[in-house]
Amino acid sequence: MKPLLCSAALASCLLAGCSMEPTYQRPGMPVPNSFPSAAPTTQAAPSAAETRADTAVANLDWHQFFRDPALQRLIEIALGNNRDLRVAAANMTQARANYGVARASLFPELDLQAYGGRQRLPAQTQQPANGLLGPVQNNNDKAATFNTYQVQAGMTSYELDFFGHQRAIAHESGKLADASAAEYEAARIALIGEVANAYLSLNADRALLQLAQQTLAAQQQHAQVMNKAYGDGGVSEFDMRRSQTQADAAQVDVENVQIRIAKDINAMAVLIGQPLPASYGTPSQWQDPLLTDVPAGLPSSLLDRRPDIVAAEDRLRAANADIGRARAAFFPNIALTAVLGTLSGGLSNLFHAGSAAWTAAASGSMPLLDWGKNKNGLAASKAGYTGAVAAYEGTVQEAFREVADALAVRDHIVPELKAQQALVDQSQRVYAISQVRFKEGLDDYISSQDAQRSLYNDQQKLVSLKLDQAVNQVNLYKALGGGWNQANSGKTTASVTAPAQLSSMRASP
């Protein structure tokens, strides 16, 4: 038996390099080398400091990007409690375990078996071994009863992977595990962005609520003045009624904003996996620097670090390995069986001298007539690879579009914000003047209300633009693959089932 096992081991070593997998070639990036530049009138050329900052963005941790302590705490809670992230972590762990199962098939599996039985055989018959070391025979002319006891250890049907069938399966499973790890990281970055956007929306709605409440107070006060003036005969019923409708409309706005705030809080509770802490009831001031700005002049090579692109390429590599598996199916399958143990008709003699038994065998099979099964299997694998290439290129193009859109918004929203702020300042001045003129009887009620309504609309628009700017910064951060790095990832994901370090999850080829 030893020469047979040594020969099989030597053959496995000699043929270990044989693989049916095509040489993997990464598809070219179907996007320009750089993102669209801003117009000269809105964006200056990137300075040397900004160019150096490009590399820093690729390694920026989310703690450095989201500088608001309240937001940082919410993100930490979400990373520990969010259920969707836990599902992604479980999927990653499952894929890693499946890779371990596939990789184990590359090595012989040793089993220990024990058997004890009693059976009756007719005259001149033989009972097949059925996986045991040897058959039981009755060479007598009469039926006989036999006892059989045995202990055996060995390997059964170990495939000699001459043509890389098992290695291709393990390689494919490993790349799928890598893809699952990248998808977990993508889910983590997406969650950070969702929490940030939900927090910004909540702050914006609370700012809008303050505006609505201020407007309501002003309208109610004005309505009271008009009611008194109507009672004194100083204004018409039309003006009095119209002032009351303005107050009612302001009340409707207050209630609508409160509904949105309630929905914002409920959405945040789902994201962080628990009720929103009471300490987050006060919104942050919009003028505070909540987010770190992303520098200009970004190269499109930053897309390489996006987890969804990494996952798409890992699935492409898995599809490439699957072609190797399909090709190997055309070639012979050779398997070894080797068992060593003891066999005895009496339990007391099971381990006595002379009870040793062994068996060794090699078997082979090769497709002869499969009615196109392997041919169609290979065609299916090649089609799967073609689809994976298209999926990878589509992921890259979509990522490029997301970054380009965010950069376009960033290039133009700053001058828009400045213009809107100037408009609010002018509207406030116009409203103040209209109030004075109304009280002095120089203007009628309608002029004053128009000025107040314009100011309110301009203030709402300013809050909306500030929200758009902040959300766009978050979206740009997400589109560039986040600011995650290995050094800081562990402290935010300790309570998650699976580790967050993406590099440690990369499966071996």
GUSE-837946 format. One record per residue (C-alpha): y negated, z, x; residue number from 1; residue in one letter. Coordinates in steps of 0.05 Angstrom, whole numbers. Layout:
// GUSE-837946
<<Y; Z; X>; NUM; 'A'>
...
END
This chain:
// GUSE-837946
<<0; 0; 0>; 1; 'M'>
<<-48; 16; 57>; 2; 'K'>
<<-47; -56; 85>; 3; 'P'>
<<-61; -82; 15>; 4; 'L'>
<<-120; -36; 4>; 5; 'L'>
<<-148; -50; 73>; 6; 'C'>
<<-142; -124; 62>; 7; 'S'>
<<-178; -119; -5>; 8; 'A'>
<<-233; -77; 26>; 9; 'A'>
<<-242; -127; 82>; 10; 'L'>
<<-244; -185; 34>; 11; 'A'>
<<-297; -150; -7>; 12; 'S'>
<<-340; -138; 54>; 13; 'C'>
<<-333; -210; 78>; 14; 'L'>
<<-351; -239; 11>; 15; 'L'>
<<-404; -188; -9>; 16; 'A'>
<<-459; -237; 8>; 17; 'G'>
<<-433; -290; -40>; 18; 'C'>
<<-480; -294; -100>; 19; 'S'>
<<-489; -345; -155>; 20; 'M'>
<<-560; -324; -170>; 21; 'E'>
<<-614; -376; -159>; 22; 'P'>
<<-666; -359; -106>; 23; 'T'>
<<-722; -325; -143>; 24; 'Y'>
<<-790; -357; -138>; 25; 'Q'>
<<-849; -323; -171>; 26; 'R'>
<<-888; -370; -216>; 27; 'P'>
<<-960; -385; -197>; 28; 'G'>
<<-1015; -347; -233>; 29; 'M'>
<<-1038; -396; -287>; 30; 'P'>
<<-1109; -369; -284>; 31; 'V'>
<<-1170; -379; -237>; 32; 'P'>
<<-1175; -337; -174>; 33; 'N'>
<<-1235; -299; -201>; 34; 'S'>
<<-1262; -279; -268>; 35; 'F'>
<<-1321; -316; -298>; 36; 'P'>
<<-1387; -298; -265>; 37; 'S'>
<<-1445; -271; -304>; 38; 'A'>
<<-1506; -313; -316>; 39; 'A'>
<<-1559; -305; -261>; 40; 'P'>
<<-1609; -278; -311>; 41; 'T'>
<<-1565; -220; -332>; 42; 'T'>
<<-1523; -202; -271>; 43; 'Q'>
<<-1541; -202; -198>; 44; 'A'>
<<-1491; -224; -145>; 45; 'A'>
<<-1444; -167; -124>; 46; 'P'>
<<-1468; -128; -64>; 47; 'S'>
<<-1425; -109; -4>; 48; 'A'>
<<-1417; -40; -34>; 49; 'A'>
<<-1394; -69; -100>; 50; 'E'>
<<-1344; -114; -63>; 51; 'T'>
<<-1316; -53; -28>; 52; 'R'>
<<-1313; -18; -95>; 53; 'A'>
<<-1266; -71; -122>; 54; 'D'>
<<-1209; -41; -83>; 55; 'T'>
<<-1229; 29; -105>; 56; 'A'>
<<-1224; 9; -178>; 57; 'V'>
<<-1151; -11; -168>; 58; 'A'>
<<-1136; 61; -146>; 59; 'N'>
<<-1184; 98; -192>; 60; 'L'>
<<-1152; 157; -227>; 61; 'D'>
<<-1167; 167; -300>; 62; 'W'>
<<-1197; 235; -284>; 63; 'H'>
<<-1250; 199; -243>; 64; 'Q'>
<<-1263; 146; -296>; 65; 'F'>
<<-1268; 192; -357>; 66; 'F'>
<<-1317; 244; -333>; 67; 'R'>
<<-1328; 282; -398>; 68; 'D'>
<<-1289; 348; -392>; 69; 'P'>
<<-1275; 350; -466>; 70; 'A'>
<<-1246; 280; -465>; 71; 'L'>
<<-1205; 296; -403>; 72; 'Q'>
<<-1173; 355; -439>; 73; 'R'>
<<-1156; 312; -500>; 74; 'L'>
<<-1123; 260; -455>; 75; 'I'>
<<-1082; 314; -420>; 76; 'E'>
<<-1059; 341; -488>; 77; 'I'>
<<-1041; 270; -511>; 78; 'A'>
<<-1001; 255; -448>; 79; 'L'>
<<-959; 317; -461>; 80; 'G'>
<<-951; 312; -537>; 81; 'N'>
<<-957; 240; -561>; 82; 'N'>
<<-893; 219; -595>; 83; 'R'>
<<-899; 145; -580>; 84; 'D'>
<<-905; 161; -506>; 85; 'L'>
<<-843; 205; -512>; 86; 'R'>
<<-805; 146; -542>; 87; 'V'>
<<-827; 102; -484>; 88; 'A'>
<<-804; 156; -435>; 89; 'A'>
<<-737; 161; -470>; 90; 'A'>
<<-729; 85; -468>; 91; 'N'>
<<-744; 86; -393>; 92; 'M'>
<<-693; 141; -380>; 93; 'T'>
<<-641; 104; -422>; 94; 'Q'>
<<-653; 39; -384>; 95; 'A'>
<<-646; 76; -318>; 96; 'R'>
<<-580; 107; -341>; 97; 'A'>
<<-554; 38; -363>; 98; 'N'>
<<-570; 12; -293>; 99; 'Y'>
<<-529; 70; -264>; 100; 'G'>
<<-471; 49; -309>; 101; 'V'>
<<-476; -23; -287>; 102; 'A'>
<<-482; -5; -213>; 103; 'R'>
<<-420; 40; -217>; 104; 'A'>
<<-379; -22; -234>; 105; 'S'>
<<-389; -46; -162>; 106; 'L'>
<<-343; 9; -136>; 107; 'F'>
<<-270; 26; -150>; 108; 'P'>
<<-259; 77; -205>; 109; 'E'>
<<-207; 129; -187>; 110; 'L'>
<<-169; 165; -243>; 111; 'D'>
<<-122; 224; -244>; 112; 'L'>
<<-69; 223; -298>; 113; 'Q'>
<<-13; 269; -318>; 114; 'A'>
<<44; 255; -366>; 115; 'Y'>
<<103; 293; -395>; 116; 'G'>
<<149; 265; -449>; 117; 'G'>
<<219; 262; -478>; 118; 'R'>
<<248; 199; -509>; 119; 'Q'>
<<314; 170; -534>; 120; 'R'>
<<335; 100; -512>; 121; 'L'>
<<392; 59; -540>; 122; 'P'>
<<447; 36; -493>; 123; 'A'>
<<431; -15; -439>; 124; 'Q'>
<<355; -15; -453>; 125; 'T'>
<<292; -5; -414>; 126; 'Q'>
<<226; 26; -437>; 127; 'Q'>
<<164; -10; -408>; 128; 'P'>
<<119; 30; -363>; 129; 'A'>
<<57; 25; -408>; 130; 'N'>
<<11; 43; -350>; 131; 'G'>
<<58; 94; -320>; 132; 'L'>
<<88; 87; -250>; 133; 'L'>
<<154; 59; -272>; 134; 'G'>
<<198; 43; -333>; 135; 'P'>
<<252; 88; -361>; 136; 'V'>
<<321; 56; -362>; 137; 'Q'>
<<387; 72; -397>; 138; 'N'>
<<444; 34; -364>; 139; 'N'>
<<498; 72; -402>; 140; 'N'>
<<540; 45; -458>; 141; 'D'>
<<514; 99; -505>; 142; 'K'>
<<445; 121; -526>; 143; 'A'>
<<414; 174; -482>; 144; 'A'>
<<355; 221; -482>; 145; 'T'>
<<308; 225; -422>; 146; 'F'>
<<253; 272; -398>; 147; 'N'>
<<197; 241; -358>; 148; 'T'>
<<143; 278; -319>; 149; 'Y'>
<<92; 248; -273>; 150; 'Q'>
<<25; 257; -239>; 151; 'V'>
<<-13; 196; -212>; 152; 'Q'>
<<-80; 179; -182>; 153; 'A'>
<<-107; 111; -167>; 154; 'G'>
<<-150; 53; -190>; 155; 'M'>
<<-135; 4; -244>; 156; 'T'>
<<-163; -66; -251>; 157; 'S'>
<<-216; -62; -198>; 158; 'Y'>
<<-251; -129; -196>; 159; 'E'>
<<-261; -159; -127>; 160; 'L'>
<<-331; -186; -136>; 161; 'D'>
<<-321; -249; -93>; 162; 'F'>
<<-371; -290; -133>; 163; 'F'>
<<-423; -237; -149>; 164; 'G'>
<<-407; -228; -223>; 165; 'H'>
<<-413; -152; -223>; 166; 'Q'>
<<-472; -153; -174>; 167; 'R'>
<<-510; -201; -219>; 168; 'A'>
<<-498; -154; -279>; 169; 'I'>
<<-522; -94; -238>; 170; 'A'>
<<-582; -133; -212>; 171; 'H'>
<<-601; -154; -282>; 172; 'E'>
<<-594; -83; -308>; 173; 'S'>
<<-636; -56; -251>; 174; 'G'>
<<-692; -104; -265>; 175; 'K'>
<<-690; -86; -339>; 176; 'L'>
<<-696; -13; -318>; 177; 'A'>
<<-756; -31; -275>; 178; 'D'>
<<-787; -68; -335>; 179; 'A'>
<<-776; -7; -379>; 180; 'S'>
<<-811; 37; -327>; 181; 'A'>
<<-870; -11; -325>; 182; 'A'>
<<-872; -12; -401>; 183; 'E'>
<<-875; 64; -401>; 184; 'Y'>
<<-935; 61; -354>; 185; 'E'>
<<-967; 9; -399>; 186; 'A'>
<<-957; 55; -458>; 187; 'A'>
<<-988; 112; -418>; 188; 'R'>
<<-1050; 72; -400>; 189; 'I'>
<<-1056; 47; -472>; 190; 'A'>
<<-1052; 119; -498>; 191; 'L'>
<<-1107; 141; -450>; 192; 'I'>
<<-1151; 85; -476>; 193; 'G'>
<<-1135; 99; -549>; 194; 'E'>
<<-1153; 173; -541>; 195; 'V'>
<<-1218; 154; -506>; 196; 'A'>
<<-1237; 103; -559>; 197; 'N'>
<<-1220; 151; -615>; 198; 'A'>
<<-1263; 205; -581>; 199; 'Y'>
<<-1321; 156; -574>; 200; 'L'>
<<-1314; 134; -647>; 201; 'S'>
<<-1315; 207; -669>; 202; 'L'>
<<-1377; 220; -628>; 203; 'N'>
<<-1411; 158; -655>; 204; 'A'>
<<-1395; 176; -727>; 205; 'D'>
<<-1421; 246; -716>; 206; 'R'>
<<-1485; 216; -688>; 207; 'A'>
<<-1489; 171; -749>; 208; 'L'>
<<-1479; 232; -793>; 209; 'L'>
<<-1539; 266; -761>; 210; 'Q'>
<<-1580; 204; -775>; 211; 'L'>
<<-1555; 200; -847>; 212; 'A'>
<<-1570; 274; -858>; 213; 'Q'>
<<-1640; 267; -830>; 214; 'Q'>
<<-1652; 206; -873>; 215; 'T'>
<<-1625; 243; -934>; 216; 'L'>
<<-1671; 302; -922>; 217; 'A'>
<<-1731; 256; -915>; 218; 'A'>
<<-1712; 217; -978>; 219; 'Q'>
<<-1701; 280; -1018>; 220; 'Q'>
<<-1768; 308; -996>; 221; 'Q'>
<<-1801; 242; -1013>; 222; 'H'>
<<-1767; 241; -1081>; 223; 'A'>
<<-1792; 311; -1096>; 224; 'Q'>
<<-1863; 289; -1079>; 225; 'V'>
<<-1856; 228; -1124>; 226; 'M'>
<<-1828; 270; -1181>; 227; 'N'>
<<-1887; 317; -1177>; 228; 'K'>
<<-1936; 259; -1173>; 229; 'A'>
<<-1903; 227; -1234>; 230; 'Y'>
<<-1910; 292; -1272>; 231; 'G'>
<<-1983; 293; -1254>; 232; 'D'>
<<-1991; 221; -1274>; 233; 'G'>
<<-2006; 198; -1204>; 234; 'G'>
<<-1948; 146; -1198>; 235; 'V'>
<<-1909; 103; -1246>; 236; 'S'>
<<-1839; 118; -1270>; 237; 'E'>
<<-1816; 57; -1232>; 238; 'F'>
<<-1838; 86; -1165>; 239; 'D'>
<<-1809; 154; -1183>; 240; 'M'>
<<-1742; 124; -1202>; 241; 'R'>
<<-1740; 81; -1141>; 242; 'R'>
<<-1752; 140; -1095>; 243; 'S'>
<<-1694; 176; -1128>; 244; 'Q'>
<<-1648; 116; -1118>; 245; 'T'>
<<-1665; 117; -1044>; 246; 'Q'>
<<-1645; 190; -1040>; 247; 'A'>
<<-1580; 176; -1077>; 248; 'D'>
<<-1565; 118; -1030>; 249; 'A'>
<<-1576; 165; -971>; 250; 'A'>
<<-1528; 215; -1002>; 251; 'Q'>
<<-1476; 160; -1008>; 252; 'V'>
<<-1485; 143; -934>; 253; 'D'>
<<-1474; 216; -916>; 254; 'V'>
<<-1409; 220; -955>; 255; 'E'>
<<-1384; 154; -926>; 256; 'N'>
<<-1396; 177; -855>; 257; 'V'>
<<-1362; 243; -869>; 258; 'Q'>
<<-1301; 205; -894>; 259; 'I'>
<<-1300; 165; -829>; 260; 'R'>
<<-1305; 229; -789>; 261; 'I'>
<<-1246; 259; -827>; 262; 'A'>
<<-1206; 197; -812>; 263; 'K'>
<<-1227; 199; -739>; 264; 'D'>
<<-1203; 271; -734>; 265; 'I'>
<<-1136; 253; -767>; 266; 'N'>
<<-1126; 194; -720>; 267; 'A'>
<<-1141; 238; -660>; 268; 'M'>
<<-1091; 290; -685>; 269; 'A'>
<<-1036; 236; -685>; 270; 'V'>
<<-1055; 212; -616>; 271; 'L'>
<<-1056; 281; -583>; 272; 'I'>
<<-995; 304; -624>; 273; 'G'>
<<-1029; 366; -652>; 274; 'Q'>
<<-1090; 385; -693>; 275; 'P'>
<<-1157; 373; -659>; 276; 'L'>
<<-1179; 438; -625>; 277; 'P'>
<<-1238; 472; -659>; 278; 'A'>
<<-1276; 473; -592>; 279; 'S'>
<<-1286; 397; -598>; 280; 'Y'>
<<-1330; 402; -659>; 281; 'G'>
<<-1395; 386; -623>; 282; 'T'>
<<-1405; 314; -601>; 283; 'P'>
<<-1426; 298; -530>; 284; 'S'>
<<-1495; 270; -520>; 285; 'Q'>
<<-1496; 195; -514>; 286; 'W'>
<<-1542; 197; -455>; 287; 'Q'>
<<-1492; 237; -414>; 288; 'D'>
<<-1449; 195; -366>; 289; 'P'>
<<-1382; 198; -401>; 290; 'L'>
<<-1351; 139; -364>; 291; 'L'>
<<-1353; 110; -294>; 292; 'T'>
<<-1378; 39; -292>; 293; 'D'>
<<-1333; -16; -265>; 294; 'V'>
<<-1365; -57; -209>; 295; 'P'>
<<-1381; -130; -213>; 296; 'A'>
<<-1347; -188; -175>; 297; 'G'>
<<-1275; -169; -192>; 298; 'L'>
<<-1219; -215; -165>; 299; 'P'>
<<-1164; -237; -214>; 300; 'S'>
<<-1112; -211; -164>; 301; 'S'>
<<-1125; -142; -195>; 302; 'L'>
<<-1082; -167; -253>; 303; 'L'>
<<-1020; -159; -208>; 304; 'D'>
<<-1023; -85; -219>; 305; 'R'>
<<-1023; -88; -295>; 306; 'R'>
<<-959; -55; -319>; 307; 'P'>
<<-947; -106; -374>; 308; 'D'>
<<-949; -162; -322>; 309; 'I'>
<<-903; -122; -276>; 310; 'V'>
<<-855; -113; -335>; 311; 'A'>
<<-858; -187; -352>; 312; 'A'>
<<-840; -206; -280>; 313; 'E'>
<<-783; -155; -279>; 314; 'D'>
<<-755; -187; -342>; 315; 'R'>
<<-762; -254; -308>; 316; 'L'>
<<-722; -229; -249>; 317; 'R'>
<<-670; -201; -297>; 318; 'A'>
<<-664; -270; -330>; 319; 'A'>
<<-655; -301; -261>; 320; 'N'>
<<-598; -252; -246>; 321; 'A'>
<<-567; -269; -313>; 322; 'D'>
<<-560; -341; -290>; 323; 'I'>
<<-519; -315; -231>; 324; 'G'>
<<-473; -277; -279>; 325; 'R'>
<<-464; -340; -322>; 326; 'A'>
<<-448; -382; -261>; 327; 'R'>
<<-397; -332; -235>; 328; 'A'>
<<-359; -337; -300>; 329; 'A'>
<<-335; -407; -279>; 330; 'F'>
<<-297; -378; -219>; 331; 'F'>
<<-232; -338; -213>; 332; 'P'>
<<-230; -264; -229>; 333; 'N'>
<<-187; -224; -181>; 334; 'I'>
<<-170; -151; -194>; 335; 'A'>
<<-131; -97; -157>; 336; 'L'>
<<-88; -41; -183>; 337; 'T'>
<<-63; 14; -138>; 338; 'A'>
<<-31; 79; -160>; 339; 'V'>
<<1; 136; -121>; 340; 'L'>
<<36; 196; -152>; 341; 'G'>
<<101; 233; -167>; 342; 'T'>
<<154; 218; -219>; 343; 'L'>
<<213; 262; -240>; 344; 'S'>
<<260; 272; -298>; 345; 'G'>
<<250; 348; -293>; 346; 'G'>
<<186; 386; -290>; 347; 'L'>
<<212; 433; -236>; 348; 'S'>
<<226; 374; -190>; 349; 'N'>
<<160; 338; -200>; 350; 'L'>
<<133; 357; -132>; 351; 'F'>
<<198; 359; -93>; 352; 'H'>
<<214; 313; -36>; 353; 'A'>
<<235; 245; -58>; 354; 'G'>
<<194; 245; -122>; 355; 'S'>
<<136; 205; -93>; 356; 'A'>
<<122; 138; -126>; 357; 'A'>
<<70; 84; -118>; 358; 'W'>
<<52; 16; -144>; 359; 'T'>
<<3; -37; -120>; 360; 'A'>
<<-13; -103; -151>; 361; 'A'>
<<-64; -159; -151>; 362; 'A'>
<<-79; -203; -210>; 363; 'S'>
<<-122; -264; -219>; 364; 'G'>
<<-147; -307; -276>; 365; 'S'>
<<-189; -369; -280>; 366; 'M'>
<<-218; -406; -339>; 367; 'P'>
<<-177; -467; -357>; 368; 'L'>
<<-197; -487; -426>; 369; 'L'>
<<-253; -446; -458>; 370; 'D'>
<<-280; -499; -506>; 371; 'W'>
<<-349; -498; -473>; 372; 'G'>
<<-358; -422; -474>; 373; 'K'>
<<-380; -415; -402>; 374; 'N'>
<<-420; -479; -403>; 375; 'K'>
<<-459; -457; -463>; 376; 'N'>
<<-466; -388; -434>; 377; 'G'>
<<-499; -417; -372>; 378; 'L'>
<<-544; -461; -415>; 379; 'A'>
<<-565; -400; -455>; 380; 'A'>
<<-581; -362; -391>; 381; 'S'>
<<-623; -419; -364>; 382; 'K'>
<<-660; -423; -430>; 383; 'A'>
<<-672; -348; -427>; 384; 'G'>
<<-702; -357; -358>; 385; 'Y'>
<<-747; -412; -382>; 386; 'T'>
<<-771; -368; -439>; 387; 'G'>
<<-782; -310; -391>; 388; 'A'>
<<-826; -355; -346>; 389; 'V'>
<<-868; -374; -407>; 390; 'A'>
<<-873; -301; -428>; 391; 'A'>
<<-895; -281; -358>; 392; 'Y'>
<<-948; -336; -355>; 393; 'E'>
<<-972; -319; -425>; 394; 'G'>
<<-978; -245; -407>; 395; 'T'>
<<-1020; -264; -346>; 396; 'V'>
<<-1065; -310; -387>; 397; 'Q'>
<<-1075; -258; -441>; 398; 'E'>
<<-1091; -205; -389>; 399; 'A'>
<<-1142; -252; -357>; 400; 'F'>
<<-1174; -264; -425>; 401; 'R'>
<<-1179; -190; -440>; 402; 'E'>
<<-1215; -177; -374>; 403; 'V'>
<<-1260; -238; -381>; 404; 'A'>
<<-1279; -217; -452>; 405; 'D'>
<<-1295; -146; -429>; 406; 'A'>
<<-1337; -172; -371>; 407; 'L'>
<<-1375; -219; -417>; 408; 'A'>
<<-1392; -162; -463>; 409; 'V'>
<<-1413; -118; -404>; 410; 'R'>
<<-1459; -172; -377>; 411; 'D'>
<<-1498; -180; -441>; 412; 'H'>
<<-1495; -113; -477>; 413; 'I'>
<<-1542; -78; -429>; 414; 'V'>
<<-1602; -123; -444>; 415; 'P'>
<<-1583; -120; -517>; 416; 'E'>
<<-1584; -44; -515>; 417; 'L'>
<<-1652; -44; -481>; 418; 'K'>
<<-1680; -91; -534>; 419; 'A'>
<<-1650; -48; -590>; 420; 'Q'>
<<-1679; 16; -560>; 421; 'Q'>
<<-1747; -18; -557>; 422; 'A'>
<<-1739; -38; -629>; 423; 'L'>
<<-1722; 33; -649>; 424; 'V'>
<<-1783; 59; -612>; 425; 'D'>
<<-1827; 9; -648>; 426; 'Q'>
<<-1796; 25; -716>; 427; 'S'>
<<-1808; 99; -705>; 428; 'Q'>
<<-1881; 84; -691>; 429; 'R'>
<<-1887; 39; -752>; 430; 'V'>
<<-1854; 91; -796>; 431; 'Y'>
<<-1901; 146; -770>; 432; 'A'>
<<-1962; 102; -784>; 433; 'I'>
<<-1936; 83; -854>; 434; 'S'>
<<-1928; 157; -871>; 435; 'Q'>
<<-2000; 171; -852>; 436; 'V'>
<<-2026; 111; -890>; 437; 'R'>
<<-1985; 130; -951>; 438; 'F'>
<<-2011; 201; -952>; 439; 'K'>
<<-2082; 175; -945>; 440; 'E'>
<<-2072; 125; -1001>; 441; 'G'>
<<-2080; 64; -957>; 442; 'L'>
<<-2009; 38; -970>; 443; 'D'>
<<-1963; 41; -1030>; 444; 'D'>
<<-1895; 74; -1035>; 445; 'Y'>
<<-1856; 9; -1023>; 446; 'I'>
<<-1887; -1; -954>; 447; 'S'>
<<-1870; 69; -932>; 448; 'S'>
<<-1798; 62; -957>; 449; 'Q'>
<<-1789; -5; -923>; 450; 'D'>
<<-1811; 25; -857>; 451; 'A'>
<<-1764; 84; -865>; 452; 'Q'>
<<-1705; 39; -884>; 453; 'R'>
<<-1718; -7; -824>; 454; 'S'>
<<-1720; 53; -777>; 455; 'L'>
<<-1654; 79; -805>; 456; 'Y'>
<<-1620; 12; -798>; 457; 'N'>
<<-1646; 3; -727>; 458; 'D'>
<<-1622; 73; -707>; 459; 'Q'>
<<-1553; 58; -736>; 460; 'Q'>
<<-1550; -7; -697>; 461; 'K'>
<<-1569; 30; -633>; 462; 'L'>
<<-1512; 80; -642>; 463; 'V'>
<<-1464; 22; -657>; 464; 'S'>
<<-1485; -15; -594>; 465; 'L'>
<<-1477; 48; -551>; 466; 'K'>
<<-1407; 55; -580>; 467; 'L'>
<<-1392; -18; -566>; 468; 'D'>
<<-1415; -9; -493>; 469; 'Q'>
<<-1372; 53; -482>; 470; 'A'>
<<-1311; 23; -517>; 471; 'V'>
<<-1318; -40; -476>; 472; 'N'>
<<-1317; 1; -412>; 473; 'Q'>
<<-1253; 33; -435>; 474; 'V'>
<<-1223; -35; -453>; 475; 'N'>
<<-1242; -62; -385>; 476; 'L'>
<<-1209; -3; -352>; 477; 'Y'>
<<-1146; -15; -392>; 478; 'K'>
<<-1148; -91; -380>; 479; 'A'>
<<-1150; -80; -305>; 480; 'L'>
<<-1086; -38; -309>; 481; 'G'>
<<-1118; 30; -311>; 482; 'G'>
<<-1137; 76; -255>; 483; 'G'>
<<-1069; 109; -247>; 484; 'W'>
<<-1045; 128; -178>; 485; 'N'>
<<-983; 166; -155>; 486; 'Q'>
<<-1020; 225; -125>; 487; 'A'>
<<-1048; 249; -191>; 488; 'N'>
<<-999; 224; -243>; 489; 'S'>
<<-952; 282; -241>; 490; 'G'>
<<-1001; 335; -265>; 491; 'K'>
<<-1013; 299; -330>; 492; 'T'>
<<-942; 281; -349>; 493; 'T'>
<<-903; 343; -331>; 494; 'A'>
<<-883; 356; -403>; 495; 'S'>
<<-860; 284; -415>; 496; 'V'>
<<-784; 275; -413>; 497; 'T'>
<<-784; 222; -358>; 498; 'A'>
<<-824; 219; -293>; 499; 'P'>
<<-888; 178; -292>; 500; 'A'>
<<-886; 153; -220>; 501; 'Q'>
<<-873; 80; -231>; 502; 'L'>
<<-854; 66; -158>; 503; 'S'>
<<-799; 119; -159>; 504; 'S'>
<<-769; 85; -220>; 505; 'M'>
<<-759; 18; -186>; 506; 'R'>
<<-685; 2; -186>; 507; 'A'>
<<-652; -25; -123>; 508; 'S'>
<<-633; -99; -124>; 509; 'P'>
END
